[in-house]
């Protein structure tokens, strides 16, 4: 019995299902991590993997980036928690506004879920309206407002609405099809009590689904016409697609933005920001209440400050290198799958990609879930057996980091080829 198997047996006795987040589970048991560095992760049994899960997109700079670790170590000597304001919080918020001009003011929080929950509450407080619109398959965290036809782990286990969620809450969440601006317009014309429309500008929790040409621009225009607010959930895309996230990449300004993941390069921190008049609705000056003991925690802020500064410093080579590596990997995988006559689609953008075993273009929730998930699970297992770790679910995304080397990419291409041949059999 492996050390991971023994640990999983112990974990099941004291942790629900043996894991602390559903996306970490796969049959028969997940490997348990011993350490990680750069682009590599090691399990407790001594196995080594090239890591393309990357904290589900958080580790843009890779594991253990020296600038981040050094800044955290420096802060640790000064204290871990104050529950009082610090200069570095101000500096980080200034940096965020510089990178994301639409975020005129920012409040730091701890998780993406907390950020989206606060963003929606802000929108309701500002507009004095109740209902929200989300897009089918978009994942905005594990709170009742948005856990309706969500992506990520909820999609993987087939949950439309979570048990324990209140009908009174979920009935105020309307769901429309991603890449369908006409449906959005129709719903907004019919419903007059819509506080906001929340969207992942690039859908990264249903596999990877890209916005069709002009879709995001149409969403922006439609939302403005109907006197409601547009929230860009950039927890995944913020800093990953560009220094200004997807909104800079596509040249669209939302009213409210949420950030997370790459903001802290592996440390727990998130942010919600937007137009000044909206953000000033937050307490204590405003009547929209939000509070957190750990908000602005100096350890996470120190990590985030170093991450953003490093991203800005490296941006001229960071993003081109990531895009070139991703394009090379995707092109090679596509050629191999085509040569094998495996029905497939590969969606990719920036430093993200995902393969779907289907002959239909994957453009929304319904086309995503129609792909052959058994083949994907087989691919995941074969990759893992050969030293490549990608997210276990079809409904997640493969992420590259700046730490991935040319040798990593060459090895990964060879391993994908080997794995796809085994899937074909």
N, C-alpha and C positions, 0 to 999 in steps of 0.2 A: 504494500500500500504506500502510495506517495505521501510526502509531507502535506501537500495541498489537500489531498483526499482526507487525511487525518484531521487537518485544521477545519475542513468543511464539516466533518462529522461533529466536531466540538462546537462549531459556530451554530449549527442548526439547533443545538440544545439551549442556546442563550440569545440568539438573534433570529427574528422572524425570517423564515426561508433561508437563513444562513448568510444573508447579505444585507447591506445597509442602503442599497438602491437597486430597484428591479433590473436596471439595464446591465448590471454586473453579472447576472446569472446566466448560465447556459448549461445544458446537460453534458455529462453527468454532474460536473461540479466545475467551478472556475479555478484557475490557478491563483495562488496567493503570492503577493509580491514581496520580495526581499529588499530590492533597491532599484534605482533607476538613475541614468546619467545620459545627458545629451539626447540621442535618438534611441537609446537602448533601455530595456527593462528586463530585470532578472527575477525569476520566481524562486520560491524557497527550496525547490528541488535542484536548483542550479541551471535550469534552462534559460536561454538567452533569446530575446525577441527584438526585432526592429519594431518600434512602437508607432503605429499609425492611428491608434485610438487617441493618444495625446490629450488625455483628460477631456475627451469629447470636444476638442477644439481649444481648450484653455492654454495649452503649452505651445504657443506660437514660436517661442524662442527655444523650445526644448526643455528637457529636465535639467534642473540645477544650473541655470544660466548664472554665470559668475556675478554679473552686476546686481542681479536680483538677490542672490544669496548673501553677498557682501553687505548690501544695504539692510537686509533683514538682521544679519548678525550684529551690525552696528546699532540698530534700534533695540535689539534684545537687551543690550547692556544698559539701555536707558529706561527700560520698563516695558511691560507687555500690555498694559491697559490703564487708562486714566479716567475715562468717562468725563472728560473735559476736553475742550477744543485744543488742537495743535496746529502749528504752522504748516506742517506737511499736508494736512487736510486741505488747507487753502491753496497750497502749491499744486496739489493734484487736481483740484477742481478748476483752477486756472488753466492747467494743461489740457484737461478734457474740453473746456470751452474753446481753447485754441484749435484743437483737432476737430471738434464737432461744433461749428458755429451755431447750429440750431439749438444747442444746449447752453443757453445763456446763463442759466443757473442750474446747479447740480446738487442733489443730495446723495451722499454715499450710504449704501446699505450693505447687506451681507451676501445675498444670493440673488440669482436671476428671478426666482419666484417672488421674492420680496419686492424686487424692482418692478415687475409687471403688475403685481397686486397694488402697489402704491401708484403706479401710472394710471391704472384704471380708476382707482378711487379719486385721484386728482381730476381726471376727466369728468367724472360724475359730479364732483364738487364744483368744478368750473362751469359746466354746461347746465347744471341742475336737471339733468336727464338720467334715466335709469338703465336703459338697455345698452348692450355693447354688441359689436359684430366682430367675429373672428373667422378665420379661413380654415376649412376642413383640412386636418392633418398638421396644422401649425401647432407647435408645442410652446406654451408660455409659462410653464411651471406647474406645480402640483397643488394649486388652490382652486376653490370651487368656481370662481369667476370663469376660468378658462379650461377646466378639465372636462370639456365637452368635445367629443370627436377630435381628441388631441393626438399628436404624433408621439414619437419616441417610445418609451416603455409601455405607455398606454396602448399604442397601436400594436405593439408586438404581442401583447397578451389579449388583444381584441376588446378592450374596454371602450364603449361609446361614452358612458358616464360612470364615474366611480361610485361604488356603494359608499354610503356615508355622506355623499353630497346632497345638499338641500335642493329639492325641486324648485323652491321659491327663488333660489339663486340661479340655478342653471336655466330656468325658463326665461331669464332676462339676457341670456347669451344666445344670439342668433348666429347660425353658421352658414357661410356661403362657400362656393367652390373657388379654390385657388386658380388663378389665371382666367377668371371669368368676371370681367369688370361690368358686364351687362347685368349679371345677377346682383352684384353689389348695388348698382344704381337702382335696380328694380326694388330691392329691399328697402333702401333708403327713401325711395319715393313713397313706399307703402307705410313704413314705420316712422313716426315723428318723434319718438322718444329715445333716439340713439345718442349716447354720450360720446362714443368713440368707435373707431375701427382700429383693431390691433392686428399687426401682420409681421411675420418674419419676411423681410424683403427677399431673402433667398431661403427657401424652405429646407432646413437642414435636419429636420427631425421626422422626415418621412422618406428616408433615404436622402438623396439630394435632388430637389426639384427646383428648377430655375424659373424666374419670371420671364414670360414671353415678351417679345419686343413691345415696348410702350405700355405694358400692363401696369407697372408701378406709377408711371406718369398719369395714366388714366385713373388709377386709384386716388392719387393725390388730388386731381382735379375734381373728381366726383365727391370726395369727402368735403372739399372746400365748398362746393356748390350747395351742399346740404347742411351747412352750418354745424358741422360736428368736428371732432378732433381726430387726427391721424397719429397713431402710436407705431413707431418702428421698434420692434423687438430685435435689437442688435446684440443680444447676449452672445450669440455665436459669431455674427459677422463683424461686430465692432472691433476695430484694429486688425482683424484677420484679413479682410478684403482690401483695406487701405488704411492709412492713418486716420481717415475719417469714416471708416466703415463702408457699408453698402450705400449710405446716403451720399457720400462723396463719389463713390464708384459710379452710381447711376444719376448723380446730380439732382437729387430730390430732397427737399427739407421737410421732415415731419414736424408735428407740433410738440411731441414728447418722444424721447428716446430712452431705451433701457440698454445698459451695457453689463457685461460680466466676463466670464471666461478669460480671454486674452488680456483683459484689463489688469489681471493680477498674476498672469503666467503661473497658475497653479495654487495661488493663495486665495482664500475665500473673501471676495469683495465683489460688489456690484454697484451700479449707479443708476439713478433715474434723473433725467434733466429735460429741460425744454424752455419754452418762451418764459420770460421773466414774469409776466402777469399770471401765467398758469402756476409756475413754481411758487410764487408768493402766496398761493392758497394754502400751502403747508403750514402746520402749526410750528411754532407758537404764534406767529403773526396772523396766520390764516386759520380757517376752521376745518381744514382737512387734516385729521390727526394721523401722524406717523411717528414712531419712536422705536429705538432699539438700543439696548445696552452695548452691543458690540459694533454699532455703526461707527465708521471712522477709526476702527481699531488700529493703533499705530503700527503693528506688525504688518498687517495686510496693506495699509496705506504705504508703508515703506517699500513693500514689494511692488505695489502698483506704480508708484512713482518711478522706481528704477526700470520697470518694464516699459512704461510709456516713453521715458527718456531714451532708453535703448532702441526702441522701435523707431522713434523719430530720428535718431542718429544714424541708424542702419537703413532707413527706408529706401534709399536710392539703389541698394543692392538686395535688401531683404525681399521685397515683393517680386522683382524680376527673377531672382533665384528660385523662390517658391513656385512661381507660375511656370517657369521653364521645367523644373523637376516634375511638377504635377502633369504638365502636358506630355513630357517624355514617358512617364509611367502610364498614363491613360492611353496614349497612342500605341504603346507596346502591348498592353492588355487587350485593346480593341483588335489589333492585328492577330494576336494569338486566338482570341475567341472567334474571330471571323474565319480564320484558317480551319478551325475545328468545326465550323458551321453550327456553333452554339447560338441559339437565339439570344440576343442580348442588346441592352442599351447601356451606355455609360454617360451619365451626366457629370459635368465638371465645370468648375469656375474657380479662378484664383488658386488657392492651395487646398481645394476640397474636391472629392469625387466619390461616385458610387456606381457599382455595376448592378443592373437588374436583368434577370434572366427572363426576358420577354421579347417579342418581336414588335411590340407597340411602343411608340414614344411615351415616356413617363413625364407627364405634365401636371398631374394633380394627384389627389388622394386615391381616387378610384383606379387610375392606371398604375399607381405605385403598388397597391395591394393585390393587383392582378398578376404581378410577377411571381415566378416560381421561388418561393421562400425555402423550400426543401433543398433546391440546388444551391441557394446562397448559404444555407447552414452547412452544407457539405463543403463548400468553398472555404468558409471560415475555419472549419476543422482542419482541412488539409493545409491551409496557410499556417495555422497555429502549430501544427505538427512539424512544420519545416522552418519555424523561426520568424514568422511575420504575424504580428498581433494587430488586427483591425477590430472595430466594434462588433460584437457577436450578432447583432440584429440587422436584418435587411433595412430596417427603418431608422438607421443611423447613417452617419457620414464618415468617410475616411479622411483624415486630416494629416497634412504634412507639416513639419516644423523646420525652422531655420537650421536645426541641428542635423537634419538628414543630409548625408554626404552623397557624393556621386557613386561611391561604392555601395552605400545602402540602396540606392535606386537600382543599380545593376543587379544586385542580389535579389531585390524584391521582384524585379521583372522575371528573373529566372524561376523564382519560387511561385509566382502567379502562373507561369506557363506550366510548371509541374502540377500545381493544384488544379488548374482548369482541365488538364488531361485526365486527371483522376475523377473530376466532376463529370466529364463527358462519358466516362465508362459507366 
